[in-house]
Amino acid sequence: MQCKGFPRVESRARRKRGIVALLLFATLSSATAVGQWTPQPVFTELFAYDPAAPSQLLRNWRISSQLDRKLQPLRVGVVEDSSGKTVGRVTVQEGDGLDDASEAMLRARRYVCDREASRAADMEAEPGGVVPSERAEMQVRSDRTTGAGELVKFGQPVWYRFSFKIAGDWPQDVPAAGRQPCRTVIHQIKQDSFKDGKSCSASPFFKIEARPLGQRVRFFAQVAAGAPCAQPPMVMRAQICRRDLPREGWTTVRVYLNPAHDANGRVDIWLDGIFCGAYQGPMADRDYGARRNGAPFINAQPRFGIYRDWRAETQTIYFDKIMFWNADPAGHPDWSVSPPPG
């Protein structure tokens, strides 16, 4: 009787082990499948560098050519955040990367901006009027000849995210009557325009600003389209996702961007995972925009930092976790957003 019972016990144990193995295999296969179907970023910047060695960061980014090379490691680097991790830091001081300031303006210290906000409109209205600007920006490195390393291309959707924090050194502007808050761009993507070999000073076709405004900053995104080389220039600008944000706190921006010169162009923006605004329509310059081998291309890849109108005060901004995807990252832990309405 005992001999007859042994095979049955062994058979049951064997079956039990088989079921456990199948369940384990199914679990592992499911996890693998999820990992395979969740697109991974094609570009990631976590700013995990030694704060004492700014050259580590500078090697991976193209820094504003207008900014004196000796100043680059002082203005662009990494610092330890209050959370204990390292983050990117960009600072602009008076005169950094100064552009379009005449000798007379320099002698008179004729700033565009002060605590009473911007004089840009009045200066542009003068005969031959120009508005001097300053900058310190990091630009994603790419080969303009071959296109290697480009993250944003016409007709190819891109998804990306970044976090930023405005430092306490930003001025607390209170606009006087008739003045607008001072221009302060913290992120931009641009297709320059040229006619007869000369630059037409095209606006970025997509930019994000954070303008000083009292105790807060005014956040908004702007899309531009048209022909800046036309006489007079024909450029349309549309603002989306306008919010007033607190200083010295982290905000995460997520963007879906499909760059196009026609109605297929689209931008969706989320702040801290909440849908904030959208634009549908053409962007950039179809007629005179930069071309490579006869095809339009985005010659100024994504930039992060500060581009502002000339002023005396210092401004510092921090960045963290910049990530780009070339496929819908739904399901990725760093892409968690509410769906757009409709």
Stockholm file with secondary structure:
# STOCKHOLM 1.0

chainA/1-342         MQCKGFPRVESRARRKRGIVALLLFATLSSATAVGQWTPQPVFTELFAYDPAAPSQLLRNWRISSQLDRKLQPLRVGVVEDSSGKTVGRVTVQEGDGLDDASEAMLRARRYVCDREASRAADMEAEPGGVVPSERAEMQVRSDRTTGAGELVKFGQPVWYRFSFKIAGDWPQDVPAAGRQPCRTVIHQIKQDSFKDGKSCSASPFFKIEARPLGQRVRFFAQVAAGAPCAQPPMVMRAQICRRDLPREGWTTVRVYLNPAHDANGRVDIWLDGIFCGAYQGPMADRDYGARRNGAPFINAQPRFGIYRDWRAETQTIYFDKIMFWNADPAGHPDWSVSPPPG
#=GR chainA/1-342 SS CHHHHHHHHHHHHHHHHHHHHHHHHHHHHHHHHHHHHSCCCSEEECCCSCTTCTHHHHHHEEECTTSCTTTHHHHEEEEECTTSSEEEEEEECTTTTCBSCCHHHHHHTCCSEETTEECHHHHHTSTTCCCCEEEEEEEECCCTTTCTTCCCBTTBCEEEEEEEEECTTSCCCCCCTTCCCCCEEEEEEECCBEETTEECCCCCSEEEEEEEETTEEEEEEEEEEEETTSSSCEEEEEEEEEEEEESSSCEEEEEEEECCSSTTCEEEEEETTEEEEEEESCCBCTTTBCEETTEECCSEEEEEEEEEECCSSCEEEEEEEEEEESSCCTTCTTCCCCCCCC
#=GC SS_cons         CHHHHHHHHHHHHHHHHHHHHHHHHHHHHHHHHHHHHSCCCSEEECCCSCTTCTHHHHHHEEECTTSCTTTHHHHEEEEECTTSSEEEEEEECTTTTCBSCCHHHHHHTCCSEETTEECHHHHHTSTTCCCCEEEEEEEECCCTTTCTTCCCBTTBCEEEEEEEEECTTSCCCCCCTTCCCCCEEEEEEECCBEETTEECCCCCSEEEEEEEETTEEEEEEEEEEEETTSSSCEEEEEEEEEEEEESSSCEEEEEEEECCSSTTCEEEEEETTEEEEEEESCCBCTTTBCEETTEECCSEEEEEEEEEECCSSCEEEEEEEEEEESSCCTTCTTCCCCCCCC
//
